Amino acid sequence: MTFRRLLAGASLAVILAACTTASKPDLGSMTFADNPLVGKMVWHDLITEDLAAARRFYGGLFGWTFEEADGGRGQDYLVAISGDVYVAGMVSIDRPDGDEHYSRWLPYMSVNDVDDAVSRSVAAGASVAVSARNVNFGRVAALVDPQGAVIGLSRSSIGDPDDRTTSPAPGRPIWHELLANDMQAASGFYQSLAGFAARTFDREAGPYTLLEANGVKRAGLLKKPAGDQPPLWLTFFGVKDPATTADLAVSLGGNIILPVSKDLRNGTAAVVTDPTGAILVLQEWSQNNGGAE
């Protein structure tokens, strides 16, 4: 079973889109932009094979609290809250036979028009993982880009969470990077998809491309390391101490892929998995060090 089929069977409900809670979510502490923040990752879903384990792991790791929701089609859905801001959703899937994990983080990128973005993306070599559909507060879809990375698309009918609401902080998603086979091709694809301006420069680890929208840094692209892992979008979560948080991840059932070292973001990051294999980056964040890029 491919991840595309799993996505097609999973709820893509998001707090700005489709989840149905016992009571309407309290969005009073959040503010929303008047116009779409095209290119911004406005929501994140964890597709997970073990919702109970994910709840324990992320609650212990980031201090998240949760609201239970109905994801539709029989899937359970949890909405994660950091402080007083809704930050992510978690949807359960049934793991197929075999050893491969399908759990992963799926970011949603804001676009002006989901259907148009899907059409243009398919023409550019992408494929549809989940077709465009209306949901409670907007319209969503999911694509497999031409190199195989999965990305969600969103157009919210109530406005995208603004940059004040989603400002970087411990326990929140603070950055996104695409590990691509072909950086130049990936840059061209996403520039066309969301109108990004791209800027490439050299770092110690090699070339790095920043994707900016209206002068705001929204994501980064870099060459995928050698190995069997397909291209994918990585979600970075803010933490005060990546080494300590990585150790905590292990105690909660996760694993460390790349420990803190001077060769990885100058010792400011660690790469871990949750108990069912979803990859996430723990990035040191404080008021003084800005974004992860």
N, C-alpha and C positions, 0 to 999 in steps of 0.2 A: 504494500500500500504506500502510495506516495504522499508527501506532505501536502500536495495540492488537494488530494482526495480528503485528507483529514481536515483541511481548512474548509472544504466545501461542506463537510458534515458538521463542523463546529459552529457555534454561535459567534458572530462577530459583533455582538452587542458591546457598545461602549457607553460610558456615562453620558457622553454628548450625543449618543446615537440610539441605543436600543435596549438597554437593560430595563427590566421591570421590577421594581422593588416594592416591598409591602407598603411603603410610603414614598412619596416623591423625594428624590435626593435634595438635600439642603445645599443650594449653591450660593447661599448668602455671603459666604466668605470669598467667593471667586468673582472675578470680573472678566468681561469678554470684549473682544475687539469688535468695532463696528463693521470692519471689512475683513475678509479672509486673510489670514497671515500665511499666504501661499509659501510653501516650502518648509514651514515649521512642522515638527513632529508634535501633534496635538494630543495624542493618546497612545497608550501602550496596552496590549493584551498579552498575557502569558498563556500560551497554549500548553496545557500540562496534563500529564498522564495520572497524576495523583494530587487532586485538589487539596486534600487534607494535609498532605506533606508540604505542599507549597504554602499553605496558610501558616503552618507552624514555622517554616523556614523563614519566610519574608517578614512575618510578625516578629520573630526573634531577632532577625538581622537588622531590620530597619525600624522596628517599633510601629509598624503599620497596624491599623485597626481595619475591620472589614464589615461590609454590609452584604448580606446574602441577597441574591437576585435570581430571577428566572431567565436563563439565557435563551430559552426557546428550544424546540426540538428535543426536549428531554435533557439538555445539558444544564448542569449546575453552573452558576456564575457568581463570583465574588467581586465586589468593588473594593479596592484598597484605598485607604485614606492615610495621608501623611500630615500630621497636625490637623488642619481643618481644610485640606485641599484634596480632592479626588485625584489620584495619580495614575491608577492602572486598574485593569480588570484581569480576572483569572477565569479561564473557561476550561472545563474538563473534556478530555478526549479518551477514547478507549485505545489502549496500546495494542497494536497488531501483534501477531505472533512473530517471534524473532528477537534479536538482541538490540536492534537499532532504536535509539531514543528519538522521539518526535517532539518532545517538549522544547519550546523556544519562545523568546520574546519577539513580538510582532509590533513594530512602531507604525503609526498612522500619520501620513503626510497630508497636510492641508493642500487642497487644490481648488481652483475656481469652479470647475465643473467635473464631477466624477466621470460621467459618461464620456465626455470629450477626452479626458485624460486617458481613460481606458482605450478608447479607439485609437488615439495617437500612439499610445504605448504598444499596442498590438501591431500596428503598422511598422513600428520601429524594431520589432522582434520579440517583444514581451508576450507572455501568455496570461490568461485569466485564471487565477486561483479561485476566486469567489466573484461572481458577477455583481454588477452594481445593483444595489437595492435600497429602497427607502426604509428608514428605521425611525425610532421615536423623535429624534432631534436632528435629523439630517439624512445624508445618503453616504454609503460606504461601498468599498470594493477592495479586493486584494489582488495583486499582480505578482507574477514571477518575472523578474526583469530578464533581459536577454542573456545575462550570465548565470542566472539561477538563484539570485537572492530574492526573498519574498518581502514585499512592502505593502502596507495598507494605504488606502486613499480615503480621505474624509472631506466632506463639505457639510459643515454644521449649520443648521437653520437658526441657532440661537447665538452664533458667533464663536470664534475660536477663543479658548482661554488665552488671555493676553500675557505679555511677558512679565508683568508684575506678579500675576497669579502663579505662574510657573517658574518664577525666578529660582536659580540654582540654590540648593540647600541639601544638607545631609538627609538621606532617605528619599530623595527625588531623582528622577532621570535628569541628567544635566548635559548630556552630549550624545551624539550618534555618529558612528563611523561605518562605512561600507568597506568590507574586505573584498576587493575585486580582482578578477584574473587580469583584466585589461583596464587600467585606470583611465586611459584616454577615452575609450569607448563608453565606460560607465559615466564619466563626466559629461560626455555629450548627450547621453540618454537622459540623465537627470536634469541637465540644463533645459532640454526640450520639454521635459515633463512639467517642471515647476518654474521655469524662467530664471534659474539660478545664474549668478555670475560666479565663474570659477577662477580660482587663483592657486597656482601650483608653485611650491617652493621646496627646497631641499632641507631635509632633516638628517640627523645622524643615521636613522634607520632607513633612509631613502626618501624618494619624492613623496610629497603630501599635497593633496588638493583640498582647499577649502571651498565649500559651496555657500554662497551668501545670497540673501534675498533682501532687497531694499536696504543694503548696507549692514544687515544683521547676519552674523555667522550662524548657520543652521546645521551644518553637518560637515564631515570630512570623508575623504576617500584615500585609501592606501592599498598597496599591493598585497594580495593575500599570501600569507606564508605558504611554503610548499607543504603538501600533505593532501589527505583525502577529503578534508572538510570543504564543502562547496562554498562559493561566495555567500556572504551573509551580512546583514546589518547587525552591528553590535550596539547595545544600549549601555551607557555608562551611568552609574548611580553614584551620587555624592556621598562620601563618608569622611569622617574626621581623621581616621587612621586606617589606611588600607591593609596594613599587615595584621593589625589586631582584628579588623573586621573579617579578613580572610580566614584567620584562625577560628573566629566565631562561626563562619560559614561551615567549616569542617565539623565543628562540634554539633551543628544543627543538621548534619547529614549531607552536606555538599562536599565538593572536591576542589582543590586548587589546581588549575591548569598552568598558570604562570604566576609564581610568587613575586612579591615586591623585590625589585632589583634595580641597580643603577641603569641597566640596559632597557628597562621598560618605563618609559616616561620619567626618567631621572628619579626613579624610586617612589613615584607618586601614585602607582596603580598596581592592582593585582587582577588577574582574570580567574574566575571561579565558575563552577557549575552548581546549580541547585540539586536537590536529591534525585531529580529525574532527568538531569542532563542539560537543562537550559543554561546557556552561557550568558554571563553578565560580567561587566567590568566594574570593579570597585575603584573609584577615582577620588583621590584626596581633594577636598574642596574646603575653602574657607573664604571669608570676605576678601582676602588679599590675593588669592591666586587665580581667580576668574575661572574661565571654562577649561574643559579638558584638552582642547586642541593645542 
